[in-house]
């Protein structure tokens, strides 16, 4: 079914004519369901949460602000646009992923209408020992999968993948991503990831093999960054895909669907706990704003 998209002019008219409206705009469905659930659990029912796809924001407007053509940029643009045209409004809150901003040192976008996730994306709130423990023990019913060991095992590979993605961003190579499972293997119950082989295949796929030395040099430079918390160095989709790959050998026949990303994401969302979110800066700020 085709989504109806409001124009920017329609949004301005909406908030000028009905200043008591309270809306939150997010990047996608996962963000929407988490924020909706959080607000409902906190008894904040006067807010509606919208996917940014419900707003028509042409790519040329994004480019005019130095943004790229994606949903994160659309959320950021909307916050800047509302601040420019309705600076006194209390109707809108926009929430965008932090993404690569910390490692790329480009956290220079701000707006009173804009909040960022604490970590790289909304999915990373699921990268939590208690959530993974509940998932392994209660959903999968595999007691010998220990959450701390699972997360420790995934972390090194996830960081490598994140740095490879960040290198592509910095060098502006605009490469299409490559599935990484063929470069992963188990050895003594640990994941081995063939980093340089993956990089070579990634460059080859995109016709950029001539950039190999430059790419590896920049990648190694990023490895030396002093960002300690792994949650700033993980891509949400990589986390979910690698978790699917990791648990697959443990799955019984009746649990084979748990090798599918959306099944795993939905199960992890079902393990979310309100008290964890309340401890995070994003949700603390969000609650303060919607309560005022």
C-alpha positions, 0 to 999 in steps of 0.5 A: 500500500502506498504511503501518503506523505505530507509535504513540508508546507502541509506540516507547517500548516498543521502545527500552526493551526493545531499548536497542541499537537505533539508528534515524534518523527523517527527513521524507521519501523523499529525506532517507531515501535520502541518509542511508541512502547516507551511512551505508553509504558511511561503513561505519555499518550498525547504523542503520535510517533511517525516514520519519516517516510510519511513526510515528503522531503526531496533529495535536493533539499537534503543536498542543500544542507550538506546531507546525504539521501537517506532517512537519517538525513530526512529526520535531521533536515525536518528538525532544522526546517521546523526550527527555521520556520516554527522556532517556538513550536512545542509540537515536534521532536525528531530522533535520529541515529548517531551513526558514524558521527562519533568515530568520524568526529562530525557531531556538529549538527544540533537543533532544539527539535533534534535528539540522537540515539545514545549509540550508533542506532536504535537496534543497539539498545538490544545489544544488552547482556540481560536482553540476550540472556532472556533471548537465549534462555527463554526464547531459544531455550538454549541454556548453554549459550551464555549472554556475556560470552555471546556478546564478547564473541560478536564484538570483535567482528562487529567492530571490524565491520563497523570500521570497514564501513566507516573507512568507506564513508571517510574515503567517499567510495560509495561502495555497495555492502558485501555479505560477510558470512563467507569470511566468518568461521568457528574455531574453538567456539570463537568466531574467526573473521578474515578481515583482509580477505573481506576487504579485498572482496568488498573492493573487488565487488565494487571495482575499487581494488586499486584503492586497497592500500589506501583503504587498509591504511585508513582502516588501520588508522581507525582501529587506533581510535580511543572510543572504548564503548563497543556500542559506539562501534557497531552497526545495528544490522550487522549485529543482528545478522551476525547474531543470526549466523552465530546461533544457527548451529545451536537451533533445533529444527523447530527453531530454524526461523530464528536464523532470520533477521526480522524474527530475531529482531522481533524476539529481542524487542520482546525482551526489552525492559523499561528500566534499561531504557530509563537509564539511557540519555535519549529516553531521559531527554525524551521523557523530560520533553514530553512531560513538560 
